Amino acid sequence: MAIQPYEDLLNKLEADQSVTPKNREALNDFLTYETPGSCLYTKWTNPPIIESGKGNKVTDVDGREYIDCITGMSSMNIGHGDERVAQVMQEQYMKLSHWFDFPTPERLKLVKRLCEITPGDFDKRVWLGLSGADAIDAILRLVRVHTGKSQIISFYGGYHGQNIGTMSLTTKAGMHRWYSPVPPADNGVNRFPYPYAYRCAYNTTSEAESAKAAVEAIDRILMSGENTMANYAAGINNVAAIIVEPMQCSAGYIKPHNDFLRRLRELADKHGILLVFDEIQTGMGRTGKMWGSEHSGVVPDLMAVGKALGGGVPMSAVVGRAEIFEKLGPGMSSNTYAGYALGCAVANKVLDIFEEDNLVERCAQVGEYMAGVLAEYFEKHPLVGSYDQTGVFLGIEYVKDRDTKEPALQETIVLCDALRDAGLLAQRNGYYGNRMSFIPPINITRDDVDEMFRILDEVTTKVEEQFSIGKPEVTSEVEAQVAAEHQPELVQSSM
Ligand SMILES: Cc1ncc(COP(=O)(O)O)c(C=O)c1O
């Protein structure tokens, strides 16, 4: 017998007449042969099954086209189906796909380039992996082996991967509760609130104050006798590294004040702690600069890179100060496919495309244009509580009321489904499930931005009407109906 939430999902699929035939068959297969646990079912009630993609558009198995504002969670920054990548893949595959595990020319070319294009005017080294979690896992090992210290500082809402090691750092949406009885394996991780100014844990709405408070709290705790990391009275500090997303991504695309990283750098230097940036989503041009941390001008000791580096094939890397890598003996941190020739050739081509197409500059320009369109959208729609945007990194927070800031969870669930129905795929997320992130390829045009916002504007208007947002009374009947229809997503949203 099917167990929850499978049964719920199967029932919903059966009940939803709008699901087209091949999508229905594929979803049935998915629910029969895979597990919903391997997909983010928080996006839509019945996700379209995507078969192909070109540029910023994807097409489902029934031939319906959508604007892609998810891009494999910021993996397809150069867009889908770039012919230049396809050609390199074909050539490199015929030449050499993989050779375990010694360097190949493409691999050496890539590591040199990564050293050149990452911030920091010091000797660097690179470690290559396949997934983001691979890279963060390697970092957990590297910083501890290098410093001889066990403790790590990370932030609530951070997403750093889902394997047993990285799950200790990842606190996004309370996923831990879903994994019980598998506890986080790493109990040397100490978590602090992130400067999410709109709902700041330190009770300020000023972005600069939120950044200041977030860093000062860590300092105060470290300097006190009451913590698991340091005891300065006894001359002990066991903290190896601070690991942080320069802007929080999966938690809802939240952009802290630039002072945050500057203050973190000062804190790290004061306490002799390594500073590590997880640029797996904020990197590769997404924010209008090559690396998200460049907005604050802060240089980390180590940086994790992934997703868009591979332009659609698995590739990740750790780049940083050479000395941090020095204690790793031969084979101490390797895996079979790491640094495979095919992936390195593709990553090199992706970096070529960044140069040839001037992608970072283009992203910054289209981001400036988007800022204007977004300001109008905010003015017009009371459902929008706030937003964070830079380049084509965009998170929008929906509220029932701008004064009370009550999260508009049900409204956002409906909005997310309605956007899909209107031909735009975007991801719902946020600390309270009431944010949407829009992360199209970074090479979109102004026309693409207009098309995106035309749909978003229309759909938002409809949702506001449906829930009487901006009107004195919100109809509880509509809320009750949505609650009944969307039970699994509401449960998931409280993850
Ligand atoms: C910031 C960040 N770090 C790490 C990861 C983990 O990457 P992967 O899913 O490739 O393991 C992700 C994935 O979304 C991420 O966004």
The ligand as a MOL file (V3000), in Angstrom:
LIG
                    3D

  0  0  0     0  0            999 V3000
M  V30 BEGIN CTAB
M  V30 COUNTS 16 16 0 0 0
M  V30 BEGIN ATOM
M  V30 1 C 24.9410 27.1490 -2.2430 0
M  V30 2 C 24.9120 25.6750 -2.5010 0
M  V30 3 N 25.8760 24.8930 -2.0010 0
M  V30 4 C 25.8900 23.5710 -2.2230 0
M  V30 5 C 24.9080 22.9550 -2.9570 0
M  V30 6 C 24.9320 21.4850 -3.1780 0
M  V30 7 O 25.1980 21.2250 -4.5160 0
M  V30 8 P 24.8190 19.8120 -5.1570 0
M  V30 9 O 23.3320 19.7260 -5.1790 0
M  V30 10 O 25.4460 19.8580 -6.5090 0
M  V30 11 O 25.4170 18.7730 -4.2780 0
M  V30 12 C 23.8690 23.7310 -3.4860 0
M  V30 13 C 22.7780 23.1190 -4.2500 0
M  V30 14 O 21.7410 23.6650 -4.4830 0
M  V30 15 C 23.8770 25.1130 -3.2450 0
M  V30 16 O 22.9140 25.9060 -3.7220 0
M  V30 END ATOM
M  V30 BEGIN BOND
M  V30 1 1 1 2
M  V30 2 1 2 3
M  V30 3 2 2 15
M  V30 4 2 3 4
M  V30 5 1 4 5
M  V30 6 1 5 6
M  V30 7 2 5 12
M  V30 8 1 6 7
M  V30 9 1 7 8
M  V30 10 2 8 9
M  V30 11 1 8 10
M  V30 12 1 8 11
M  V30 13 1 12 13
M  V30 14 1 12 15
M  V30 15 2 13 14
M  V30 16 1 15 16
M  V30 END BOND
M  V30 END CTAB
M  END
